[in-house]
Amino acid sequence: MHKYGKSIPLNPRATFIQDMEENWYQPLLSDKFNLTLQPIKRSNFGQYMMAVNYLTSIMEEAEAINKVAIYNIDHMAQVRFWGKDAAQLLNRTIGADIVGMKIGQCKYSLLLNDNGGVQDDMIFMKVSDTEFIMVINAGHDLTGTEIHDGKDIEIIADVDRVMMHKTDTEEVYCEDISDALVKIDIQGPLSYKLIKQVYGPDVLRNRNQPDKNMNFFTFNEFEIDGDKYYISRTGYTNRWGWELYIPIAKANEDFKKIVTLALEYGGLLVGLGGRDENRISAGAVGLPLMGQEYDPEHTPINAPLFEAAIDMTKLDFIGRAALQNAIDHGVTKRMAMVISEGIVSHRAIYQDGVKIGSVTSSINSPNVSLEQRLFIGSKRKNVNEENGSAAIGLGWFYASPFEMDSDGKEVTSQNGSPVRIKVDFYRENEAGEKIGTPVLGYITAEGISVATAPKALKNIENL
């Protein structure tokens, strides 16, 4: 089989603007906030050395979403597919309806394996009837063999998982275009103002109705000095925002403009830590992450975005039969949000002494209200003080923790107040027995931050 994915690097990679992060942004922050200059704390994420946070704290960066947050997302990859049969190939490999997409539309979907497990989640952009761009997670552009715990692990890039299903008679071509583009996300209520100031208002207009703003889950293309940009509106944080694909020739200059304005507006460049808080606190149920809530061993059924990502009316796609079999036999598992007095990553969740699920993601958040924090019943000072914090997280439960109404729907609020289910979070030993002192918290569907991503841009265009 021909290999389309990149080879696994011998050493972790650097994003295009990593040097600017270290040698321009860090000194800028140091001068602006009178902070001691030091190297960025980094972590290997998808074979990229990504910033966890900059000179500012994870909590400060998490709070930046309330004004404007800038993310270096250049570790994500973009793969271009084209040819007269491209739509058909993608449609029978990806869970979403790709054939039914309109030009200029974006679509969120999942690439599954034969057992219905998640190999990756992604965004598609339909450039023309015969051309698509697939935006994938870091590390999912690689094909090769890695050694983990002394064992060889085969890694297959998303593009290879798609192209292995191409028949000899089909006309489909592909290329990784990531090296030609630098991906920077701009999120928050002041994102419209920032983009308009840098690129002008036209890039934010509806491509079919220029007197109106872009619709949610659409993208535009524009050129500056002959260099082609893409800008999409999908809102990874579930707040107002855009994903900007900058041509490499313009990346340094544009990055400086964007970040400089963000700092003027009270925003920040946000690392992996703040970005994790932003996606967990997004909307009523948070947003799942590949490798945390999603993995190749478990199906995504009953995850918050399942119905948006998977079109079960399609007759065939990879993993469909396994999903249908699971649905037919009844799937009770459910993903929900938890609020706790401290970080509870990978802890078991107990209610009245009975294990009901486990935590997949957890991080401290400055965006949890005092009223929500006080409900925990914690004795921790930082949880109970006016400007304190608590941890937020996502977990998989064996069954819905909420009661069901007569229509079979979850009862998540009563008399105008959110239902909150108190639980304990325990570490477990190898035998699955709970150990140590529990962390206190509760399950809720009220969310932390209001989902604004789909709302009309008229709400922010004049801020």
LOBAKE-690295 format. One record per residue (C-alpha): x, y, z. Coordinates in Angstrom, 1 decimal. Example, Ala and Ser with C-alpha at 12.3 -4.5 7.8 and 13.67 -1.06 7.14 Angstrom:
// LOBAKE-690295
xx: 12.3	yy: -4.5	zz: 7.8 .
xx: 13.7	yy: -1.1	zz: 7.1 .
***
This chain:
// LOBAKE-690295
xx: 0.0	yy: 0.0	zz: 0.0 .
xx: 1.2	yy: 3.5	zz: -0.9 .
xx: 1.9	yy: 5.6	zz: 2.3 .
xx: 0.5	yy: 9.1	zz: 2.3 .
xx: 1.1	yy: 9.9	zz: 5.9 .
xx: 4.3	yy: 11.6	zz: 7.1 .
xx: 6.9	yy: 9.4	zz: 8.8 .
xx: 7.2	yy: 9.5	zz: 12.5 .
xx: 9.9	yy: 12.0	zz: 13.4 .
xx: 13.0	yy: 11.0	zz: 15.4 .
xx: 12.5	yy: 14.1	zz: 17.7 .
xx: 9.3	yy: 16.1	zz: 18.5 .
xx: 8.4	yy: 18.8	zz: 16.0 .
xx: 8.2	yy: 22.5	zz: 16.4 .
xx: 5.3	yy: 24.6	zz: 15.1 .
xx: 6.2	yy: 27.3	zz: 12.6 .
xx: 5.7	yy: 30.1	zz: 15.1 .
xx: 7.4	yy: 28.4	zz: 18.1 .
xx: 10.5	yy: 30.6	zz: 17.7 .
xx: 8.2	yy: 33.7	zz: 17.8 .
xx: 6.6	yy: 32.4	zz: 20.9 .
xx: 9.9	yy: 32.1	zz: 22.6 .
xx: 11.8	yy: 35.1	zz: 21.2 .
xx: 9.0	yy: 37.7	zz: 20.6 .
xx: 5.9	yy: 36.9	zz: 22.7 .
xx: 7.6	yy: 35.9	zz: 25.9 .
xx: 9.7	yy: 39.1	zz: 26.0 .
xx: 6.6	yy: 41.1	zz: 25.1 .
xx: 4.7	yy: 39.6	zz: 28.0 .
xx: 7.7	yy: 40.2	zz: 30.3 .
xx: 7.8	yy: 43.9	zz: 29.5 .
xx: 4.0	yy: 44.4	zz: 29.5 .
xx: 3.3	yy: 42.7	zz: 32.8 .
xx: 6.7	yy: 43.1	zz: 34.5 .
xx: 7.2	yy: 39.3	zz: 34.6 .
xx: 10.5	yy: 37.5	zz: 34.9 .
xx: 11.5	yy: 36.2	zz: 31.5 .
xx: 11.8	yy: 32.4	zz: 31.3 .
xx: 11.4	yy: 29.6	zz: 28.8 .
xx: 8.0	yy: 28.4	zz: 27.9 .
xx: 6.8	yy: 25.2	zz: 29.7 .
xx: 6.2	yy: 22.7	zz: 26.9 .
xx: 4.7	yy: 19.3	zz: 26.6 .
xx: 4.9	yy: 16.7	zz: 23.7 .
xx: 1.4	yy: 16.7	zz: 22.1 .
xx: 1.0	yy: 14.8	zz: 18.9 .
xx: 4.8	yy: 14.8	zz: 18.4 .
xx: 4.9	yy: 18.6	zz: 18.7 .
xx: 6.5	yy: 20.5	zz: 21.6 .
xx: 3.5	yy: 22.6	zz: 22.5 .
xx: 3.2	yy: 25.4	zz: 25.1 .
xx: 1.3	yy: 24.4	zz: 28.2 .
xx: 1.2	yy: 28.1	zz: 29.2 .
xx: 3.3	yy: 31.1	zz: 28.7 .
xx: 4.5	yy: 33.6	zz: 31.3 .
xx: 0.9	yy: 34.0	zz: 32.3 .
xx: -0.7	yy: 31.3	zz: 34.3 .
xx: -3.1	yy: 28.6	zz: 32.9 .
xx: -5.9	yy: 30.3	zz: 34.9 .
xx: -5.2	yy: 33.7	zz: 33.4 .
xx: -5.1	yy: 32.2	zz: 29.9 .
xx: -8.3	yy: 30.3	zz: 30.5 .
xx: -10.1	yy: 33.5	zz: 31.5 .
xx: -8.9	yy: 35.2	zz: 28.3 .
xx: -11.7	yy: 33.5	zz: 26.4 .
xx: -14.1	yy: 36.1	zz: 28.0 .
xx: -12.4	yy: 38.8	zz: 25.9 .
xx: -10.3	yy: 37.3	zz: 23.1 .
xx: -8.1	yy: 34.2	zz: 23.2 .
xx: -5.5	yy: 33.4	zz: 20.5 .
xx: -4.3	yy: 29.8	zz: 20.1 .
xx: -1.4	yy: 28.4	zz: 18.2 .
xx: -3.1	yy: 25.4	zz: 16.6 .
xx: -0.4	yy: 24.8	zz: 14.0 .
xx: 0.1	yy: 21.3	zz: 15.3 .
xx: -3.1	yy: 20.3	zz: 13.6 .
xx: -2.8	yy: 19.1	zz: 10.1 .
xx: -4.7	yy: 19.9	zz: 6.9 .
xx: -5.1	yy: 17.3	zz: 4.1 .
xx: -6.5	yy: 18.2	zz: 0.7 .
xx: -8.5	yy: 15.7	zz: -1.2 .
xx: -9.6	yy: 16.3	zz: -4.8 .
xx: -10.9	yy: 14.4	zz: -7.9 .
xx: -14.3	yy: 13.5	zz: -9.3 .
xx: -14.7	yy: 10.7	zz: -6.8 .
xx: -13.4	yy: 12.4	zz: -3.7 .
xx: -16.8	yy: 13.1	zz: -2.2 .
xx: -17.8	yy: 9.4	zz: -2.6 .
xx: -14.7	yy: 8.1	zz: -1.0 .
xx: -14.9	yy: 10.4	zz: 1.9 .
xx: -18.6	yy: 9.6	zz: 2.3 .
xx: -18.1	yy: 5.9	zz: 2.7 .
xx: -15.1	yy: 6.3	zz: 5.1 .
xx: -16.3	yy: 9.2	zz: 7.3 .
xx: -19.3	yy: 9.2	zz: 9.6 .
xx: -20.9	yy: 12.4	zz: 8.4 .
xx: -22.8	yy: 13.1	zz: 5.2 .
xx: -20.0	yy: 14.4	zz: 3.0 .
xx: -21.8	yy: 14.1	zz: -0.3 .
xx: -24.6	yy: 16.4	zz: 0.9 .
xx: -22.2	yy: 19.3	zz: 1.9 .
xx: -22.5	yy: 22.6	zz: 0.1 .
xx: -19.5	yy: 24.6	zz: -1.2 .
xx: -18.3	yy: 26.8	zz: 1.6 .
xx: -19.7	yy: 24.6	zz: 4.3 .
xx: -17.8	yy: 23.0	zz: 7.2 .
xx: -18.8	yy: 19.8	zz: 8.9 .
xx: -17.6	yy: 18.1	zz: 12.1 .
xx: -17.2	yy: 14.3	zz: 11.9 .
xx: -15.4	yy: 11.2	zz: 13.2 .
xx: -13.2	yy: 8.6	zz: 11.5 .
xx: -14.0	yy: 5.3	zz: 13.1 .
xx: -12.5	yy: 1.8	zz: 13.0 .
xx: -14.4	yy: -1.4	zz: 12.2 .
xx: -15.4	yy: -1.8	zz: 15.8 .
xx: -16.9	yy: 1.7	zz: 16.0 .
xx: -14.0	yy: 3.1	zz: 18.1 .
xx: -12.8	yy: 6.6	zz: 17.4 .
xx: -9.6	yy: 7.0	zz: 15.4 .
xx: -9.9	yy: 10.8	zz: 15.2 .
xx: -12.4	yy: 13.7	zz: 15.0 .
xx: -12.1	yy: 16.3	zz: 12.4 .
xx: -13.5	yy: 19.2	zz: 10.4 .
xx: -14.2	yy: 19.1	zz: 6.7 .
xx: -14.3	yy: 22.1	zz: 4.4 .
xx: -15.9	yy: 21.7	zz: 1.0 .
xx: -13.9	yy: 23.9	zz: -1.4 .
xx: -15.7	yy: 22.8	zz: -4.6 .
xx: -17.7	yy: 19.8	zz: -5.8 .
xx: -14.4	yy: 17.9	zz: -6.3 .
xx: -12.2	yy: 19.3	zz: -3.6 .
xx: -12.3	yy: 19.0	zz: 0.2 .
xx: -9.9	yy: 20.0	zz: 3.1 .
xx: -9.8	yy: 17.7	zz: 6.1 .
xx: -8.5	yy: 19.3	zz: 9.3 .
xx: -7.2	yy: 16.7	zz: 11.8 .
xx: -5.6	yy: 16.4	zz: 15.2 .
xx: -1.9	yy: 16.6	zz: 16.0 .
xx: -0.1	yy: 13.3	zz: 15.4 .
xx: -2.8	yy: 11.9	zz: 13.1 .
xx: -0.8	yy: 12.9	zz: 10.1 .
xx: 1.8	yy: 10.2	zz: 10.9 .
xx: 2.2	yy: 6.6	zz: 9.6 .
xx: 4.9	yy: 4.3	zz: 11.0 .
xx: 5.9	yy: 2.3	zz: 14.0 .
xx: 6.4	yy: 3.6	zz: 17.5 .
xx: 7.9	yy: 1.8	zz: 20.5 .
xx: 5.8	yy: 1.9	zz: 23.7 .
xx: 6.9	yy: 0.0	zz: 26.7 .
xx: 9.2	yy: -2.1	zz: 24.6 .
xx: 6.4	yy: -3.0	zz: 22.1 .
xx: 6.1	yy: -1.9	zz: 18.5 .
xx: 2.8	yy: 0.0	zz: 18.0 .
xx: 1.6	yy: 0.6	zz: 14.4 .
xx: 0.4	yy: 4.2	zz: 13.8 .
xx: -1.7	yy: 4.9	zz: 10.7 .
xx: -2.4	yy: 8.5	zz: 9.5 .
xx: -6.0	yy: 9.5	zz: 8.9 .
xx: -5.2	yy: 10.1	zz: 5.2 .
xx: -4.0	yy: 6.5	zz: 4.9 .
xx: -7.1	yy: 5.2	zz: 6.6 .
xx: -9.2	yy: 7.0	zz: 4.0 .
xx: -7.1	yy: 6.2	zz: 0.9 .
xx: -6.8	yy: 2.5	zz: 1.7 .
xx: -10.5	yy: 2.3	zz: 0.7 .
xx: -10.0	yy: 3.9	zz: -2.7 .
xx: -10.6	yy: 1.6	zz: -5.6 .
xx: -8.4	yy: 1.3	zz: -8.6 .
xx: -11.1	yy: 2.9	zz: -10.8 .
xx: -11.7	yy: 6.0	zz: -8.6 .
xx: -10.2	yy: 9.3	zz: -9.3 .
xx: -9.1	yy: 10.7	zz: -5.9 .
xx: -5.9	yy: 12.5	zz: -5.1 .
xx: -4.6	yy: 13.9	zz: -1.8 .
xx: -1.8	yy: 15.9	zz: -0.3 .
xx: -0.9	yy: 17.2	zz: 3.1 .
xx: -0.9	yy: 21.0	zz: 2.8 .
xx: 0.0	yy: 21.7	zz: 6.5 .
xx: 3.5	yy: 23.0	zz: 5.7 .
xx: 2.0	yy: 25.7	zz: 3.5 .
xx: -0.4	yy: 27.0	zz: 6.1 .
xx: -0.2	yy: 28.2	zz: 9.8 .
xx: -3.3	yy: 27.6	zz: 11.8 .
xx: -4.2	yy: 30.2	zz: 14.5 .
xx: -7.6	yy: 30.2	zz: 16.2 .
xx: -9.2	yy: 33.5	zz: 17.4 .
xx: -12.0	yy: 33.0	zz: 19.9 .
xx: -14.1	yy: 35.2	zz: 22.2 .
xx: -16.5	yy: 38.2	zz: 21.9 .
xx: -13.8	yy: 40.5	zz: 20.7 .
xx: -12.7	yy: 38.1	zz: 17.9 .
xx: -14.9	yy: 39.8	zz: 15.3 .
xx: -13.3	yy: 43.2	zz: 16.1 .
xx: -9.8	yy: 41.9	zz: 15.9 .
xx: -10.2	yy: 40.1	zz: 12.6 .
xx: -12.0	yy: 43.0	zz: 11.0 .
xx: -9.1	yy: 45.3	zz: 12.1 .
xx: -6.4	yy: 43.0	zz: 10.7 .
xx: -8.1	yy: 41.8	zz: 7.5 .
xx: -11.1	yy: 44.1	zz: 6.9 .
xx: -14.8	yy: 43.3	zz: 7.2 .
xx: -15.2	yy: 41.5	zz: 3.9 .
xx: -13.5	yy: 38.3	zz: 5.1 .
xx: -16.3	yy: 37.9	zz: 7.7 .
xx: -19.1	yy: 38.2	zz: 5.2 .
xx: -21.4	yy: 35.4	zz: 4.0 .
xx: -19.9	yy: 34.3	zz: 0.7 .
xx: -23.4	yy: 33.9	zz: -0.9 .
xx: -25.0	yy: 37.0	zz: 0.7 .
xx: -22.2	yy: 39.6	zz: 1.1 .
xx: -24.5	yy: 42.0	zz: 3.0 .
xx: -24.7	yy: 39.4	zz: 5.8 .
xx: -22.2	yy: 37.9	zz: 8.2 .
xx: -20.8	yy: 34.4	zz: 7.8 .
xx: -23.1	yy: 31.6	zz: 9.0 .
xx: -22.0	yy: 29.1	zz: 11.7 .
xx: -20.0	yy: 26.2	zz: 10.2 .
xx: -19.0	yy: 27.9	zz: 7.0 .
xx: -15.6	yy: 29.2	zz: 5.7 .
xx: -14.3	yy: 31.8	zz: 3.4 .
xx: -11.3	yy: 32.1	zz: 1.1 .
xx: -9.4	yy: 35.3	zz: 0.5 .
xx: -6.1	yy: 36.5	zz: -0.9 .
xx: -3.5	yy: 39.1	zz: 0.1 .
xx: -0.6	yy: 39.7	zz: -2.3 .
xx: -1.5	yy: 36.5	zz: -4.1 .
xx: -1.3	yy: 34.4	zz: -1.0 .
xx: -4.4	yy: 32.4	zz: -0.2 .
xx: -6.1	yy: 32.3	zz: 3.2 .
xx: -8.9	yy: 30.2	zz: 4.7 .
xx: -11.0	yy: 31.4	zz: 7.6 .
xx: -13.7	yy: 29.1	zz: 9.1 .
xx: -16.3	yy: 29.7	zz: 11.8 .
xx: -16.7	yy: 26.5	zz: 13.8 .
xx: -16.0	yy: 27.6	zz: 17.4 .
xx: -13.9	yy: 24.9	zz: 19.1 .
xx: -14.5	yy: 26.6	zz: 22.4 .
xx: -18.3	yy: 26.9	zz: 21.7 .
xx: -17.9	yy: 30.6	zz: 21.9 .
xx: -17.8	yy: 33.1	zz: 19.0 .
xx: -14.7	yy: 32.6	zz: 17.1 .
xx: -12.8	yy: 31.7	zz: 14.0 .
xx: -10.0	yy: 29.4	zz: 12.7 .
xx: -7.5	yy: 31.1	zz: 10.5 .
xx: -5.3	yy: 29.3	zz: 8.0 .
xx: -2.5	yy: 31.8	zz: 7.2 .
xx: -0.2	yy: 31.2	zz: 4.2 .
xx: 3.4	yy: 30.6	zz: 5.4 .
xx: 4.7	yy: 33.7	zz: 3.8 .
xx: 2.5	yy: 35.9	zz: 5.9 .
xx: 2.5	yy: 33.9	zz: 9.2 .
xx: 5.1	yy: 35.9	zz: 11.2 .
xx: 3.8	yy: 39.3	zz: 10.2 .
xx: 0.1	yy: 38.3	zz: 10.8 .
xx: 0.8	yy: 36.5	zz: 14.1 .
xx: 2.4	yy: 39.7	zz: 15.5 .
xx: -0.5	yy: 41.8	zz: 14.4 .
xx: -3.1	yy: 39.4	zz: 15.8 .
xx: -1.4	yy: 38.9	zz: 19.2 .
xx: -0.5	yy: 42.6	zz: 19.6 .
xx: -4.2	yy: 43.5	zz: 19.2 .
xx: -5.3	yy: 40.7	zz: 21.5 .
xx: -3.1	yy: 42.1	zz: 24.2 .
xx: -4.5	yy: 45.6	zz: 23.6 .
xx: -8.0	yy: 44.2	zz: 24.0 .
xx: -7.2	yy: 42.5	zz: 27.3 .
xx: -6.7	yy: 39.0	zz: 25.7 .
xx: -3.8	yy: 36.6	zz: 25.7 .
xx: -2.1	yy: 33.9	zz: 23.7 .
xx: -3.4	yy: 30.7	zz: 25.3 .
xx: -1.5	yy: 27.4	zz: 25.7 .
xx: -2.7	yy: 23.8	zz: 26.0 .
xx: -3.8	yy: 24.2	zz: 29.6 .
xx: -6.1	yy: 27.2	zz: 29.0 .
xx: -7.4	yy: 25.6	zz: 25.8 .
xx: -8.3	yy: 22.5	zz: 27.7 .
xx: -10.3	yy: 24.5	zz: 30.2 .
xx: -12.0	yy: 26.4	zz: 27.4 .
xx: -13.2	yy: 23.3	zz: 25.6 .
xx: -14.4	yy: 21.6	zz: 28.9 .
xx: -16.2	yy: 24.7	zz: 30.0 .
xx: -17.8	yy: 25.2	zz: 26.5 .
xx: -21.6	yy: 25.2	zz: 26.6 .
xx: -23.8	yy: 22.9	zz: 28.7 .
xx: -21.8	yy: 19.7	zz: 28.4 .
xx: -18.3	yy: 20.6	zz: 27.2 .
xx: -16.6	yy: 19.3	zz: 24.2 .
xx: -14.8	yy: 15.9	zz: 23.9 .
xx: -11.2	yy: 15.5	zz: 23.1 .
xx: -9.5	yy: 12.8	zz: 21.0 .
xx: -7.4	yy: 10.7	zz: 23.4 .
xx: -9.4	yy: 11.7	zz: 26.4 .
xx: -13.2	yy: 11.3	zz: 25.8 .
xx: -12.6	yy: 9.6	zz: 22.5 .
xx: -10.4	yy: 6.6	zz: 21.9 .
xx: -10.1	yy: 3.7	zz: 19.5 .
xx: -11.5	yy: 1.1	zz: 22.0 .
xx: -14.8	yy: 2.8	zz: 22.7 .
xx: -17.7	yy: 4.0	zz: 20.5 .
xx: -18.8	yy: 7.7	zz: 20.7 .
xx: -22.4	yy: 6.8	zz: 21.2 .
xx: -24.1	yy: 9.3	zz: 23.6 .
xx: -21.1	yy: 11.7	zz: 23.5 .
xx: -22.4	yy: 15.3	zz: 23.2 .
xx: -21.6	yy: 15.6	zz: 19.5 .
xx: -22.5	yy: 12.1	zz: 18.3 .
xx: -25.6	yy: 13.1	zz: 16.3 .
xx: -23.7	yy: 16.1	zz: 14.7 .
xx: -20.7	yy: 13.9	zz: 13.8 .
xx: -22.4	yy: 10.7	zz: 12.7 .
xx: -25.2	yy: 10.3	zz: 10.1 .
xx: -26.7	yy: 6.9	zz: 10.9 .
xx: -29.1	yy: 7.2	zz: 7.9 .
xx: -26.1	yy: 6.6	zz: 5.6 .
xx: -26.1	yy: 3.0	zz: 4.4 .
xx: -22.4	yy: 2.4	zz: 4.9 .
xx: -19.3	yy: 3.9	zz: 6.4 .
xx: -16.4	yy: 2.5	zz: 8.4 .
xx: -17.7	yy: 1.4	zz: 11.8 .
xx: -21.4	yy: 1.8	zz: 11.0 .
xx: -22.3	yy: -1.8	zz: 11.5 .
xx: -20.7	yy: -1.9	zz: 15.0 .
xx: -22.5	yy: 1.3	zz: 16.0 .
xx: -25.8	yy: 0.0	zz: 14.8 .
xx: -25.3	yy: -3.3	zz: 16.6 .
xx: -24.5	yy: -1.4	zz: 19.8 .
xx: -27.5	yy: 0.8	zz: 19.5 .
xx: -29.8	yy: -2.1	zz: 18.7 .
xx: -28.6	yy: -3.9	zz: 21.9 .
xx: -29.1	yy: -0.7	zz: 24.0 .
xx: -26.3	yy: 1.7	zz: 25.0 .
xx: -26.7	yy: 3.2	zz: 28.4 .
xx: -23.4	yy: 4.9	zz: 28.8 .
xx: -23.5	yy: 8.7	zz: 28.9 .
xx: -21.0	yy: 11.6	zz: 29.0 .
xx: -21.6	yy: 14.4	zz: 31.5 .
xx: -19.8	yy: 17.3	zz: 33.1 .
xx: -18.5	yy: 17.3	zz: 36.7 .
xx: -17.5	yy: 20.1	zz: 39.0 .
xx: -15.1	yy: 19.3	zz: 41.9 .
xx: -13.1	yy: 20.9	zz: 44.6 .
xx: -9.8	yy: 19.8	zz: 42.9 .
xx: -8.5	yy: 18.1	zz: 39.8 .
xx: -9.8	yy: 14.5	zz: 39.5 .
xx: -8.3	yy: 13.3	zz: 36.3 .
xx: -8.9	yy: 9.5	zz: 35.8 .
xx: -10.5	yy: 9.1	zz: 39.2 .
xx: -13.5	yy: 6.8	zz: 39.7 .
xx: -16.9	yy: 8.5	zz: 40.4 .
xx: -18.9	yy: 7.1	zz: 43.3 .
xx: -22.5	yy: 7.9	zz: 44.3 .
xx: -23.6	yy: 6.6	zz: 47.7 .
xx: -20.7	yy: 4.2	zz: 47.7 .
xx: -21.4	yy: 2.8	zz: 44.3 .
xx: -19.1	yy: 3.4	zz: 41.3 .
xx: -21.1	yy: 5.0	zz: 38.5 .
xx: -18.3	yy: 6.1	zz: 36.1 .
xx: -14.9	yy: 7.6	zz: 35.7 .
xx: -13.3	yy: 11.0	zz: 34.8 .
xx: -11.7	yy: 11.4	zz: 31.5 .
xx: -10.6	yy: 15.1	zz: 31.7 .
xx: -10.3	yy: 17.6	zz: 34.6 .
xx: -8.7	yy: 21.0	zz: 35.1 .
xx: -8.9	yy: 24.0	zz: 37.4 .
xx: -11.1	yy: 26.8	zz: 36.1 .
xx: -11.5	yy: 30.4	zz: 37.0 .
xx: -14.9	yy: 30.5	zz: 35.2 .
xx: -16.9	yy: 28.5	zz: 37.8 .
xx: -19.2	yy: 30.9	zz: 39.6 .
xx: -19.1	yy: 31.3	zz: 43.4 .
xx: -22.6	yy: 29.9	zz: 43.7 .
xx: -21.6	yy: 26.7	zz: 41.8 .
xx: -18.4	yy: 26.4	zz: 43.9 .
xx: -20.3	yy: 26.8	zz: 47.2 .
xx: -22.6	yy: 23.9	zz: 46.3 .
xx: -19.7	yy: 21.5	zz: 46.4 .
xx: -19.6	yy: 21.8	zz: 50.2 .
xx: -15.8	yy: 22.0	zz: 50.2 .
xx: -13.7	yy: 23.2	zz: 53.1 .
xx: -11.0	yy: 24.4	zz: 50.7 .
xx: -10.4	yy: 28.1	zz: 51.0 .
xx: -9.6	yy: 28.6	zz: 47.3 .
xx: -13.0	yy: 27.1	zz: 46.4 .
xx: -15.0	yy: 29.2	zz: 48.7 .
xx: -13.5	yy: 32.7	zz: 48.3 .
xx: -15.0	yy: 35.3	zz: 46.1 .
xx: -12.5	yy: 35.1	zz: 43.3 .
xx: -11.7	yy: 31.4	zz: 43.9 .
xx: -11.7	yy: 28.4	zz: 41.5 .
xx: -12.8	yy: 24.9	zz: 41.2 .
xx: -12.1	yy: 22.0	zz: 38.8 .
xx: -14.3	yy: 21.2	zz: 35.9 .
xx: -14.2	yy: 17.9	zz: 34.0 .
xx: -15.9	yy: 15.4	zz: 31.8 .
xx: -16.7	yy: 11.8	zz: 32.6 .
xx: -18.2	yy: 8.6	zz: 31.1 .
xx: -21.0	yy: 7.1	zz: 33.2 .
xx: -22.3	yy: 3.5	zz: 32.9 .
xx: -25.8	yy: 5.0	zz: 32.7 .
xx: -27.3	yy: 8.5	zz: 32.8 .
xx: -26.9	yy: 9.8	zz: 36.3 .
xx: -30.1	yy: 11.9	zz: 35.8 .
xx: -33.7	yy: 10.8	zz: 36.2 .
xx: -35.8	yy: 10.3	zz: 33.1 .
xx: -39.1	yy: 11.9	zz: 32.4 .
xx: -42.2	yy: 10.2	zz: 30.8 .
xx: -40.7	yy: 10.9	zz: 27.4 .
xx: -37.4	yy: 9.2	zz: 28.2 .
xx: -35.5	yy: 12.5	zz: 28.4 .
xx: -33.1	yy: 13.4	zz: 31.1 .
xx: -34.4	yy: 15.7	zz: 33.8 .
xx: -31.5	yy: 18.2	zz: 34.1 .
xx: -33.4	yy: 21.1	zz: 35.7 .
xx: -36.3	yy: 21.4	zz: 38.1 .
xx: -38.4	yy: 24.5	zz: 38.9 .
xx: -35.9	yy: 26.6	zz: 37.0 .
xx: -32.8	yy: 25.3	zz: 38.9 .
xx: -30.2	yy: 22.9	zz: 37.6 .
xx: -30.2	yy: 19.4	zz: 38.9 .
xx: -26.9	yy: 18.7	zz: 40.7 .
xx: -25.9	yy: 15.2	zz: 41.8 .
xx: -23.3	yy: 15.1	zz: 44.6 .
xx: -20.6	yy: 12.5	zz: 44.1 .
xx: -17.2	yy: 11.5	zz: 45.4 .
xx: -14.1	yy: 11.0	zz: 43.3 .
xx: -11.7	yy: 8.3	zz: 44.4 .
xx: -8.4	yy: 6.9	zz: 43.3 .
xx: -8.4	yy: 3.2	zz: 42.8 .
xx: -5.8	yy: 0.5	zz: 43.1 .
xx: -5.0	yy: -2.2	zz: 40.6 .
xx: -7.8	yy: -4.4	zz: 41.9 .
xx: -10.3	yy: -1.5	zz: 41.3 .
xx: -10.8	yy: -0.8	zz: 44.9 .
xx: -11.1	yy: 2.8	zz: 46.0 .
xx: -8.3	yy: 4.2	zz: 48.1 .
xx: -7.4	yy: 7.4	zz: 49.9 .
xx: -9.6	yy: 10.4	zz: 50.7 .
xx: -12.3	yy: 11.4	zz: 48.2 .
xx: -12.5	yy: 14.7	zz: 46.4 .
xx: -15.9	yy: 16.2	zz: 46.7 .
xx: -18.0	yy: 17.4	zz: 43.7 .
xx: -21.2	yy: 16.9	zz: 41.7 .
xx: -22.6	yy: 16.1	zz: 38.3 .
xx: -24.4	yy: 18.8	zz: 36.4 .
xx: -25.7	yy: 19.7	zz: 32.9 .
xx: -25.9	yy: 23.5	zz: 33.6 .
xx: -22.5	yy: 24.2	zz: 32.0 .
xx: -19.9	yy: 26.8	zz: 32.9 .
xx: -20.1	yy: 29.2	zz: 30.0 .
xx: -22.9	yy: 30.0	zz: 27.7 .
xx: -22.5	yy: 28.6	zz: 24.2 .
xx: -22.4	yy: 31.5	zz: 21.8 .
xx: -20.6	yy: 30.0	zz: 18.8 .
xx: -23.9	yy: 29.6	zz: 16.7 .
xx: -25.4	yy: 32.9	zz: 17.8 .
xx: -25.8	yy: 35.8	zz: 15.3 .
xx: -22.7	yy: 37.8	zz: 14.9 .
xx: -24.7	yy: 41.0	zz: 15.2 .
xx: -24.2	yy: 40.4	zz: 18.9 .
xx: -20.5	yy: 41.1	zz: 18.7 .
xx: -19.8	yy: 43.0	zz: 15.4 .
xx: -20.0	yy: 46.4	zz: 17.0 .
xx: -18.1	yy: 45.7	zz: 20.2 .
***
